[in-house]
Amino acid sequence: MAIDLEDIKRKIIDWARFKVAIRKVYIYGEMANPEHNTNSALELCLVIDDQPYIDSYALWIRYGSVWKRELGDILKLDIPLQIELLDIERNQTPAISGRFDLGNLLAYDKNINF
């Protein structure tokens, strides 16, 4: 079954626009590459804004599993869903290093009017 990336992006936008801390959501890896031919997993990475009195890592630790569950319920995919933190400011992306370079697609940016 083909994955409809536009439908996935719309659902991500609807979810993320109510999350104050979420600045951006990227689809990355094979799924973001237009030449991909497998639906092995949907890989998402989140860029999180630091909030007053709490930084992005603390927010990730607190809410990462909740956000993954929420996205899984919304997206309803037959393939695994992986989400990771992308820390652009600190240039630390250990969980996704290399895979982000396979391809990435901006699915949500809170500074852009959708």
A tleap script that builds the chain and sets N, CA, C and O, in Angstrom:
source leaprc.protein.ff14SB
mol = sequence {
  NMET ALA ILE ASP LEU GLU ASP ILE LYS ARG
  LYS ILE ILE ASP TRP ALA ARG PHE LYS VAL
  ALA ILE ARG LYS VAL TYR ILE TYR GLY GLU
  MET ALA ASN PRO GLU HIE ASN THR ASN SER
  ALA LEU GLU LEU CYS LEU VAL ILE ASP ASP
  GLN PRO TYR ILE ASP SER TYR ALA LEU TRP
  ILE ARG TYR GLY SER VAL TRP LYS ARG GLU
  LEU GLY ASP ILE LEU LYS LEU ASP ILE PRO
  LEU GLN ILE GLU LEU LEU ASP ILE GLU ARG
  ASN GLN THR PRO ALA ILE SER GLY ARG PHE
  ASP LEU GLY ASN LEU LEU ALA TYR ASP LYS
  ASN ILE ASN CPHE
}
set mol.1.N position { 0.834 -1.186 0.000 }
set mol.1.CA position { 0.000 0.000 0.000 }
set mol.1.C position { 0.878 1.250 0.000 }
set mol.1.O position { 1.803 1.362 0.805 }
set mol.2.N position { 0.593 2.177 -0.892 }
set mol.2.CA position { 1.378 3.402 -0.998 }
set mol.2.C position { 1.046 4.345 0.153 }
set mol.2.O position { -0.097 4.446 0.598 }
set mol.3.N position { 2.063 5.013 0.606 }
set mol.3.CA position { 1.897 5.990 1.683 }
set mol.3.C position { 1.645 7.358 1.055 }
set mol.3.O position { 2.395 7.781 0.175 }
set mol.4.N position { 0.611 8.043 1.492 }
set mol.4.CA position { 0.260 9.368 1.002 }
set mol.4.C position { 0.935 10.413 1.894 }
set mol.4.O position { 0.429 10.745 2.966 }
set mol.5.N position { 2.086 10.928 1.440 }
set mol.5.CA position { 2.830 11.886 2.261 }
set mol.5.C position { 2.061 13.183 2.488 }
set mol.5.O position { 2.188 13.793 3.550 }
set mol.6.N position { 1.276 13.610 1.523 }
set mol.6.CA position { 0.497 14.842 1.707 }
set mol.6.C position { -0.544 14.667 2.813 }
set mol.6.O position { -0.762 15.582 3.607 }
set mol.7.N position { -1.171 13.524 2.870 }
set mol.7.CA position { -2.128 13.238 3.941 }
set mol.7.C position { -1.417 13.194 5.293 }
set mol.7.O position { -1.922 13.722 6.284 }
set mol.8.N position { -0.257 12.571 5.327 }
set mol.8.CA position { 0.528 12.526 6.563 }
set mol.8.C position { 0.902 13.926 7.002 }
set mol.8.O position { 0.778 14.255 8.182 }
set mol.9.N position { 1.361 14.763 6.071 }
set mol.9.CA position { 1.728 16.142 6.408 }
set mol.9.C position { 0.538 16.907 6.972 }
set mol.9.O position { 0.683 17.628 7.960 }
set mol.10.N position { -0.639 16.761 6.360 }
set mol.10.CA position { -1.840 17.458 6.865 }
set mol.10.C position { -2.160 17.034 8.301 }
set mol.10.O position { -2.498 17.867 9.141 }
set mol.11.N position { -2.050 15.747 8.568 }
set mol.11.CA position { -2.339 15.259 9.922 }
set mol.11.C position { -1.288 15.746 10.922 }
set mol.11.O position { -1.620 16.067 12.063 }
set mol.12.N position { -0.038 15.800 10.502 }
set mol.12.CA position { 1.018 16.324 11.374 }
set mol.12.C position { 0.773 17.797 11.677 }
set mol.12.O position { 0.922 18.231 12.819 }
set mol.13.N position { 0.402 18.561 10.667 }
set mol.13.CA position { 0.108 19.991 10.866 }
set mol.13.C position { -1.032 20.160 11.864 }
set mol.13.O position { -0.934 20.963 12.792 }
set mol.14.N position { -2.116 19.403 11.674 }
set mol.14.CA position { -3.259 19.505 12.584 }
set mol.14.C position { -2.869 19.172 14.017 }
set mol.14.O position { -3.377 19.782 14.958 }
set mol.15.N position { -1.968 18.205 14.186 }
set mol.15.CA position { -1.507 17.821 15.533 }
set mol.15.C position { -0.561 18.863 16.111 }
set mol.15.O position { -0.744 19.305 17.245 }
set mol.16.N position { 0.442 19.257 15.345 }
set mol.16.CA position { 1.536 20.092 15.869 }
set mol.16.C position { 1.121 21.530 16.164 }
set mol.16.O position { 1.702 22.168 17.042 }
set mol.17.N position { 0.152 22.036 15.466 }
set mol.17.CA position { -0.204 23.448 15.674 }
set mol.17.C position { -0.759 23.729 17.066 }
set mol.17.O position { -0.849 24.886 17.478 }
set mol.18.N position { -1.133 22.675 17.793 }
set mol.18.CA position { -1.612 22.851 19.161 }
set mol.18.C position { -0.537 22.545 20.204 }
set mol.18.O position { -0.806 22.582 21.405 }
set mol.19.N position { 0.673 22.244 19.748 }
set mol.19.CA position { 1.791 21.941 20.653 }
set mol.19.C position { 2.717 23.147 20.696 }
set mol.19.O position { 3.470 23.385 19.752 }
set mol.20.N position { 2.667 23.903 21.772 }
set mol.20.CA position { 3.426 25.142 21.890 }
set mol.20.C position { 4.918 24.914 21.697 }
set mol.20.O position { 5.592 25.741 21.082 }
set mol.21.N position { 5.434 23.831 22.199 }
set mol.21.CA position { 6.878 23.595 22.172 }
set mol.21.C position { 7.385 23.099 20.819 }
set mol.21.O position { 8.586 23.185 20.562 }
set mol.22.N position { 6.524 22.587 19.953 }
set mol.22.CA position { 6.962 22.033 18.672 }
set mol.22.C position { 7.159 23.164 17.677 }
set mol.22.O position { 6.209 23.861 17.319 }
set mol.23.N position { 8.406 23.344 17.228 }
set mol.23.CA position { 8.704 24.380 16.234 }
set mol.23.C position { 8.609 23.821 14.816 }
set mol.23.O position { 8.021 24.450 13.936 }
set mol.24.N position { 9.192 22.635 14.593 }
set mol.24.CA position { 9.188 22.023 13.267 }
set mol.24.C position { 9.056 20.516 13.404 }
set mol.24.O position { 9.428 19.929 14.420 }
set mol.25.N position { 8.516 19.907 12.357 }
set mol.25.CA position { 8.485 18.451 12.245 }
set mol.25.C position { 8.981 18.103 10.850 }
set mol.25.O position { 8.486 18.620 9.849 }
set mol.26.N position { 9.962 17.222 10.806 }
set mol.26.CA position { 10.501 16.735 9.541 }
set mol.26.C position { 10.170 15.255 9.372 }
set mol.26.O position { 10.190 14.488 10.334 }
set mol.27.N position { 9.871 14.872 8.151 }
set mol.27.CA position { 9.883 13.473 7.756 }
set mol.27.C position { 11.278 13.254 7.189 }
set mol.27.O position { 11.731 14.030 6.347 }
set mol.28.N position { 11.962 12.214 7.637 }
set mol.28.CA position { 13.330 12.025 7.160 }
set mol.28.C position { 13.570 10.564 6.802 }
set mol.28.O position { 12.718 9.700 7.012 }
set mol.29.N position { 14.738 10.321 6.265 }
set mol.29.CA position { 15.111 8.959 5.886 }
set mol.29.C position { 14.511 8.564 4.551 }
set mol.29.O position { 14.227 9.416 3.709 }
set mol.30.N position { 14.324 7.279 4.366 }
set mol.30.CA position { 13.862 6.751 3.080 }
set mol.30.C position { 12.510 7.311 2.659 }
set mol.30.O position { 12.290 7.571 1.476 }
set mol.31.N position { 11.615 7.497 3.601 }
set mol.31.CA position { 10.269 7.971 3.269 }
set mol.31.C position { 10.305 9.387 2.671 }
set mol.31.O position { 9.445 9.726 1.858 }
set mol.32.N position { 11.266 10.202 3.054 }
set mol.32.CA position { 11.359 11.571 2.549 }
set mol.32.C position { 12.067 11.642 1.204 }
set mol.32.O position { 12.055 12.684 0.549 }
set mol.33.N position { 12.675 10.555 0.796 }
set mol.33.CA position { 13.378 10.506 -0.476 }
set mol.33.C position { 12.368 10.160 -1.569 }
set mol.33.O position { 11.718 9.117 -1.492 }
set mol.34.N position { 12.223 11.015 -2.582 }
set mol.34.CA position { 11.214 10.750 -3.616 }
set mol.34.C position { 11.447 9.439 -4.372 }
set mol.34.O position { 10.537 8.930 -5.026 }
set mol.35.N position { 12.635 8.906 -4.286 }
set mol.35.CA position { 12.938 7.656 -4.981 }
set mol.35.C position { 12.776 6.438 -4.078 }
set mol.35.O position { 13.142 5.329 -4.467 }
set mol.36.N position { 12.229 6.631 -2.873 }
set mol.36.CA position { 12.090 5.491 -1.957 }
set mol.36.C position { 11.127 4.462 -2.559 }
set mol.36.O position { 10.165 4.807 -3.245 }
set mol.37.N position { 11.409 3.229 -2.287 }
set mol.37.CA position { 10.537 2.185 -2.816 }
set mol.37.C position { 10.091 1.221 -1.726 }
set mol.37.O position { 9.518 0.170 -2.013 }
set mol.38.N position { 10.352 1.577 -0.493 }
set mol.38.CA position { 9.897 0.732 0.606 }
set mol.38.C position { 9.125 1.579 1.607 }
set mol.38.O position { 9.339 2.786 1.714 }
set mol.39.N position { 8.260 0.957 2.309 }
set mol.39.CA position { 7.517 1.606 3.385 }
set mol.39.C position { 7.914 0.942 4.690 }
set mol.39.O position { 7.074 0.421 5.422 }
set mol.40.N position { 9.220 0.971 4.969 }
set mol.40.CA position { 9.725 0.247 6.133 }
set mol.40.C position { 9.351 0.928 7.443 }
set mol.40.O position { 9.073 0.247 8.430 }
set mol.41.N position { 9.339 2.258 7.472 }
set mol.41.CA position { 8.995 3.001 8.688 }
set mol.41.C position { 8.787 4.461 8.327 }
set mol.41.O position { 9.363 4.963 7.361 }
set mol.42.N position { 7.970 5.128 9.099 }
set mol.42.CA position { 7.846 6.573 8.988 }
set mol.42.C position { 8.712 7.158 10.086 }
set mol.42.O position { 8.466 6.934 11.272 }
set mol.43.N position { 9.727 7.908 9.684 }
set mol.43.CA position { 10.654 8.503 10.643 }
set mol.43.C position { 10.395 10.005 10.701 }
set mol.43.O position { 10.460 10.702 9.688 }
set mol.44.N position { 10.104 10.483 11.892 }
set mol.44.CA position { 9.860 11.901 12.118 }
set mol.44.C position { 10.889 12.437 13.096 }
set mol.44.O position { 11.292 11.739 14.026 }
set mol.45.N position { 11.310 13.664 12.891 }
set mol.45.CA position { 12.116 14.314 13.923 }
set mol.45.C position { 11.468 15.655 14.244 }
set mol.45.O position { 10.961 16.358 13.371 }
set mol.46.N position { 11.506 15.971 15.502 }
set mol.46.CA position { 10.867 17.172 16.022 }
set mol.46.C position { 11.927 18.167 16.451 }
set mol.46.O position { 12.909 17.806 17.099 }
set mol.47.N position { 11.720 19.419 16.084 }
set mol.47.CA position { 12.527 20.516 16.596 }
set mol.47.C position { 11.673 21.174 17.674 }
set mol.47.O position { 10.560 21.628 17.413 }
set mol.48.N position { 12.207 21.215 18.873 }
set mol.48.CA position { 11.454 21.694 20.026 }
set mol.48.C position { 12.064 22.994 20.529 }
set mol.48.O position { 13.279 23.092 20.700 }
set mol.49.N position { 11.227 23.981 20.762 }
set mol.49.CA position { 11.685 25.237 21.354 }
set mol.49.C position { 11.886 25.061 22.849 }
set mol.49.O position { 11.073 24.428 23.523 }
set mol.50.N position { 12.975 25.625 23.368 }
set mol.50.CA position { 13.114 25.697 24.809 }
set mol.50.C position { 11.951 26.537 25.344 }
set mol.50.O position { 11.518 27.496 24.706 }
set mol.51.N position { 11.464 26.166 26.501 }
set mol.51.CA position { 10.373 26.888 27.141 }
set mol.51.C position { 10.915 27.525 28.427 }
set mol.51.O position { 11.968 27.120 28.919 }
set mol.52.N position { 10.205 28.514 28.970 }
set mol.52.CA position { 10.673 29.101 30.226 }
set mol.52.C position { 10.891 28.023 31.280 }
set mol.52.O position { 9.993 27.232 31.570 }
set mol.53.N position { 12.066 28.000 31.836 }
set mol.53.CA position { 12.438 27.098 32.937 }
set mol.53.C position { 12.607 25.634 32.535 }
set mol.53.O position { 12.815 24.785 33.402 }
set mol.54.N position { 12.522 25.320 31.242 }
set mol.54.CA position { 12.720 23.930 30.828 }
set mol.54.C position { 13.271 23.915 29.397 }
set mol.54.O position { 12.752 24.597 28.513 }
set mol.55.N position { 14.332 23.124 29.186 }
set mol.55.CA position { 14.935 23.105 27.856 }
set mol.55.C position { 14.338 21.985 26.997 }
set mol.55.O position { 13.529 21.182 27.461 }
set mol.56.N position { 14.759 21.960 25.741 }
set mol.56.CA position { 14.163 21.028 24.785 }
set mol.56.C position { 14.390 19.567 25.169 }
set mol.56.O position { 13.516 18.731 24.941 }
set mol.57.N position { 15.552 19.246 25.750 }
set mol.57.CA position { 15.798 17.855 26.155 }
set mol.57.C position { 14.852 17.415 27.262 }
set mol.57.O position { 14.346 16.292 27.245 }
set mol.58.N position { 14.617 18.285 28.208 }
set mol.58.CA position { 13.697 17.947 29.297 }
set mol.58.C position { 12.275 17.767 28.755 }
set mol.58.O position { 11.555 16.864 29.180 }
set mol.59.N position { 11.882 18.622 27.826 }
set mol.59.CA position { 10.567 18.469 27.196 }
set mol.59.C position { 10.482 17.155 26.437 }
set mol.59.O position { 9.459 16.473 26.486 }
set mol.60.N position { 11.557 16.795 25.733 }
set mol.60.CA position { 11.589 15.543 24.982 }
set mol.60.C position { 11.449 14.344 25.917 }
set mol.60.O position { 10.690 13.414 25.644 }
set mol.61.N position { 12.187 14.382 27.016 }
set mol.61.CA position { 12.118 13.277 27.975 }
set mol.61.C position { 10.701 13.159 28.536 }
set mol.61.O position { 10.173 12.057 28.689 }
set mol.62.N position { 10.100 14.291 28.834 }
set mol.62.CA position { 8.760 14.288 29.442 }
set mol.62.C position { 7.666 13.899 28.453 }
set mol.62.O position { 6.766 13.134 28.798 }
set mol.63.N position { 7.734 14.421 27.215 }
set mol.63.CA position { 6.610 14.281 26.294 }
set mol.63.C position { 6.868 13.404 25.071 }
set mol.63.O position { 5.922 13.097 24.345 }
set mol.64.N position { 8.094 12.992 24.817 }
set mol.64.CA position { 8.402 12.230 23.609 }
set mol.64.C position { 7.527 11.013 23.411 }
set mol.64.O position { 7.006 10.800 22.316 }
set mol.65.N position { 7.354 10.210 24.447 }
set mol.65.CA position { 6.530 9.000 24.299 }
set mol.65.C position { 5.048 9.343 24.149 }
set mol.65.O position { 4.313 8.630 23.464 }
set mol.66.N position { 4.611 10.416 24.777 }
set mol.66.CA position { 3.218 10.858 24.641 }
set mol.66.C position { 2.965 11.312 23.210 }
set mol.66.O position { 1.962 10.938 22.603 }
set mol.67.N position { 3.886 12.127 22.669 }
set mol.67.CA position { 3.737 12.614 21.299 }
set mol.67.C position { 3.748 11.454 20.306 }
set mol.67.O position { 2.989 11.461 19.336 }
set mol.68.N position { 4.603 10.459 20.540 }
set mol.68.CA position { 4.651 9.310 19.640 }
set mol.68.C position { 3.314 8.568 19.654 }
set mol.68.O position { 2.805 8.177 18.604 }
set mol.69.N position { 2.757 8.378 20.830 }
set mol.69.CA position { 1.462 7.700 20.944 }
set mol.69.C position { 0.367 8.511 20.250 }
set mol.69.O position { -0.455 7.952 19.523 }
set mol.70.N position { 0.355 9.828 20.473 }
set mol.70.CA position { -0.647 10.680 19.828 }
set mol.70.C position { -0.531 10.620 18.313 }
set mol.70.O position { -1.537 10.476 17.617 }
set mol.71.N position { 0.687 10.729 17.799 }
set mol.71.CA position { 0.882 10.680 16.352 }
set mol.71.C position { 0.501 9.319 15.785 }
set mol.71.O position { -0.092 9.238 14.709 }
set mol.72.N position { 0.832 8.262 16.493 }
set mol.72.CA position { 0.435 6.921 16.043 }
set mol.72.C position { -1.067 6.793 15.944 }
set mol.72.O position { -1.582 6.213 14.988 }
set mol.73.N position { -1.782 7.334 16.932 }
set mol.73.CA position { -3.250 7.284 16.913 }
set mol.73.C position { -3.829 8.111 15.772 }
set mol.73.O position { -4.836 7.727 15.177 }
set mol.74.N position { -3.206 9.233 15.466 }
set mol.74.CA position { -3.709 10.120 14.414 }
set mol.74.C position { -3.381 9.595 13.023 }
set mol.74.O position { -4.224 9.632 12.126 }
set mol.75.N position { -2.152 9.104 12.843 }
set mol.75.CA position { -1.702 8.692 11.513 }
set mol.75.C position { -2.233 7.329 11.091 }
set mol.75.O position { -2.445 7.091 9.901 }
set mol.76.N position { -2.448 6.440 12.038 }
set mol.76.CA position { -3.016 5.115 11.763 }
set mol.76.C position { -2.315 4.406 10.600 }
set mol.76.O position { -2.943 4.063 9.598 }
set mol.77.N position { -1.015 4.195 10.751 }
set mol.77.CA position { -0.214 3.561 9.707 }
set mol.77.C position { -0.016 2.076 9.979 }
set mol.77.O position { -0.089 1.621 11.121 }
set mol.78.N position { 0.233 1.336 8.915 }
set mol.78.CA position { 0.534 -0.086 9.039 }
set mol.78.C position { 2.041 -0.342 9.090 }
set mol.78.O position { 2.490 -1.483 8.979 }
set mol.79.N position { 2.809 0.723 9.258 }
set mol.79.CA position { 4.264 0.611 9.335 }
set mol.79.C position { 4.722 1.244 10.650 }
set mol.79.O position { 3.990 2.041 11.235 }
set mol.80.N position { 5.914 0.902 11.118 }
set mol.80.CA position { 6.400 1.483 12.372 }
set mol.80.C position { 6.568 3.000 12.274 }
set mol.80.O position { 6.886 3.542 11.216 }
set mol.81.N position { 6.349 3.652 13.383 }
set mol.81.CA position { 6.548 5.098 13.508 }
set mol.81.C position { 7.705 5.323 14.469 }
set mol.81.O position { 7.719 4.794 15.580 }
set mol.82.N position { 8.670 6.111 14.027 }
set mol.82.CA position { 9.790 6.485 14.893 }
set mol.82.C position { 9.834 8.003 14.973 }
set mol.82.O position { 9.737 8.685 13.954 }
set mol.83.N position { 9.980 8.527 16.174 }
set mol.83.CA position { 10.174 9.968 16.308 }
set mol.83.C position { 11.423 10.207 17.141 }
set mol.83.O position { 11.729 9.466 18.075 }
set mol.84.N position { 12.133 11.266 16.770 }
set mol.84.CA position { 13.377 11.629 17.435 }
set mol.84.C position { 13.429 13.134 17.613 }
set mol.84.O position { 12.692 13.875 16.962 }
set mol.85.N position { 14.295 13.572 18.489 }
set mol.85.CA position { 14.547 14.995 18.716 }
set mol.85.C position { 15.637 15.450 17.765 }
set mol.85.O position { 16.664 14.783 17.637 }
set mol.86.N position { 15.434 16.568 17.100 }
set mol.86.CA position { 16.454 17.199 16.269 }
set mol.86.C position { 16.842 18.494 16.945 }
set mol.86.O position { 16.036 19.421 17.031 }
set mol.87.N position { 18.065 18.565 17.423 }
set mol.87.CA position { 18.544 19.755 18.132 }
set mol.87.C position { 19.448 20.544 17.203 }
set mol.87.O position { 20.659 20.328 17.167 }
set mol.88.N position { 18.851 21.462 16.449 }
set mol.88.CA position { 19.582 22.243 15.459 }
set mol.88.C position { 20.566 23.203 16.135 }
set mol.88.O position { 21.708 23.331 15.694 }
set mol.89.N position { 20.128 23.876 17.200 }
set mol.89.CA position { 20.972 24.872 17.841 }
set mol.89.C position { 22.261 24.271 18.402 }
set mol.89.O position { 23.333 24.865 18.285 }
set mol.90.N position { 22.150 23.111 19.000 }
set mol.90.CA position { 23.321 22.476 19.606 }
set mol.90.C position { 24.022 21.533 18.640 }
set mol.90.O position { 25.044 20.934 18.975 }
set mol.91.N position { 23.460 21.402 17.425 }
set mol.91.CA position { 24.019 20.527 16.399 }
set mol.91.C position { 24.247 19.115 16.937 }
set mol.91.O position { 25.276 18.497 16.665 }
set mol.92.N position { 23.299 18.624 17.686 }
set mol.92.CA position { 23.388 17.283 18.260 }
set mol.92.C position { 22.182 16.476 17.811 }
set mol.92.O position { 21.061 16.711 18.262 }
set mol.93.N position { 22.415 15.544 16.938 }
set mol.93.CA position { 21.344 14.688 16.452 }
set mol.93.C position { 21.823 13.243 16.424 }
set mol.93.O position { 21.798 12.606 15.370 }
set mol.94.N position { 22.257 12.719 17.560 }
set mol.94.CA position { 22.881 11.392 17.541 }
set mol.94.C position { 21.967 10.278 17.049 }
set mol.94.O position { 22.439 9.349 16.395 }
set mol.95.N position { 20.698 10.346 17.338 }
set mol.95.CA position { 19.798 9.249 16.978 }
set mol.95.C position { 19.519 9.197 15.484 }
set mol.95.O position { 19.176 8.137 14.960 }
set mol.96.N position { 19.658 10.322 14.787 }
set mol.96.CA position { 19.308 10.342 13.371 }
set mol.96.C position { 20.475 10.694 12.467 }
set mol.96.O position { 20.285 10.847 11.260 }
set mol.97.N position { 21.664 10.827 13.008 }
set mol.97.CA position { 22.808 11.223 12.187 }
set mol.97.C position { 22.916 10.316 10.968 }
set mol.97.O position { 22.795 9.097 11.090 }
set mol.98.N position { 23.134 10.881 9.833 }
set mol.98.CA position { 23.234 10.116 8.601 }
set mol.98.C position { 21.894 9.863 7.934 }
set mol.98.O position { 21.762 10.075 6.728 }
set mol.99.N position { 20.906 9.419 8.677 }
set mol.99.CA position { 19.587 9.126 8.089 }
set mol.99.C position { 18.905 10.413 7.616 }
set mol.99.O position { 18.158 10.400 6.638 }
set mol.100.N position { 19.163 11.512 8.308 }
set mol.100.CA position { 18.585 12.790 7.904 }
set mol.100.C position { 19.120 13.197 6.535 }
set mol.100.O position { 18.426 13.849 5.755 }
set mol.101.N position { 20.372 12.801 6.250 }
set mol.101.CA position { 20.982 13.133 4.970 }
set mol.101.C position { 20.429 12.308 3.810 }
set mol.101.O position { 20.590 12.697 2.653 }
set mol.102.N position { 19.778 11.174 4.094 }
set mol.102.CA position { 19.147 10.380 3.032 }
set mol.102.C position { 18.024 11.160 2.366 }
set mol.102.O position { 17.708 10.950 1.194 }
set mol.103.N position { 17.445 12.039 3.114 }
set mol.103.CA position { 16.354 12.863 2.626 }
set mol.103.C position { 15.575 13.409 3.798 }
set mol.103.O position { 15.432 12.740 4.821 }
set mol.104.N position { 15.071 14.619 3.659 }
set mol.104.CA position { 14.216 15.180 4.693 }
set mol.104.C position { 13.207 16.104 4.043 }
set mol.104.O position { 13.478 16.766 3.041 }
set mol.105.N position { 12.054 16.121 4.642 }
set mol.105.CA position { 10.924 16.870 4.116 }
set mol.105.C position { 10.277 17.609 5.283 }
set mol.105.O position { 9.845 16.991 6.256 }
set mol.106.N position { 10.213 18.919 5.178 }
set mol.106.CA position { 9.586 19.708 6.232 }
set mol.106.C position { 8.080 19.477 6.185 }
set mol.106.O position { 7.423 19.796 5.194 }
set mol.107.N position { 7.547 18.923 7.258 }
set mol.107.CA position { 6.119 18.642 7.325 }
set mol.107.C position { 5.355 19.746 8.059 }
set mol.107.O position { 4.176 19.978 7.791 }
set mol.108.N position { 6.039 20.425 8.988 }
set mol.108.CA position { 5.379 21.468 9.780 }
set mol.108.C position { 6.414 22.477 10.248 }
set mol.108.O position { 7.513 22.108 10.660 }
set mol.109.N position { 6.056 23.752 10.183 }
set mol.109.CA position { 6.868 24.841 10.721 }
set mol.109.C position { 5.907 25.848 11.327 }
set mol.109.O position { 5.085 26.427 10.616 }
set mol.110.N position { 6.001 26.064 12.640 }
set mol.110.CA position { 5.011 26.937 13.273 }
set mol.110.C position { 5.149 28.387 12.851 }
set mol.110.O position { 4.252 29.186 13.120 }
set mol.111.N position { 6.251 28.756 12.194 }
set mol.111.CA position { 6.419 30.133 11.720 }
set mol.111.C position { 5.832 30.355 10.332 }
set mol.111.O position { 5.844 31.473 9.818 }
set mol.112.N position { 5.322 29.296 9.732 }
set mol.112.CA position { 4.700 29.388 8.418 }
set mol.112.C position { 3.189 29.242 8.593 }
set mol.112.O position { 2.730 28.363 9.323 }
set mol.113.N position { 2.437 30.079 7.943 }
set mol.113.CA position { 0.990 29.993 8.026 }
set mol.113.C position { 0.488 28.879 7.125 }
set mol.113.O position { 0.655 28.945 5.908 }
set mol.114.N position { -0.118 27.867 7.701 }
set mol.114.CA position { -0.650 26.768 6.894 }
set mol.114.C position { -2.099 27.016 6.650 }
set mol.114.O position { -2.759 26.215 5.988 }
savepdb mol mol.pdb
quit
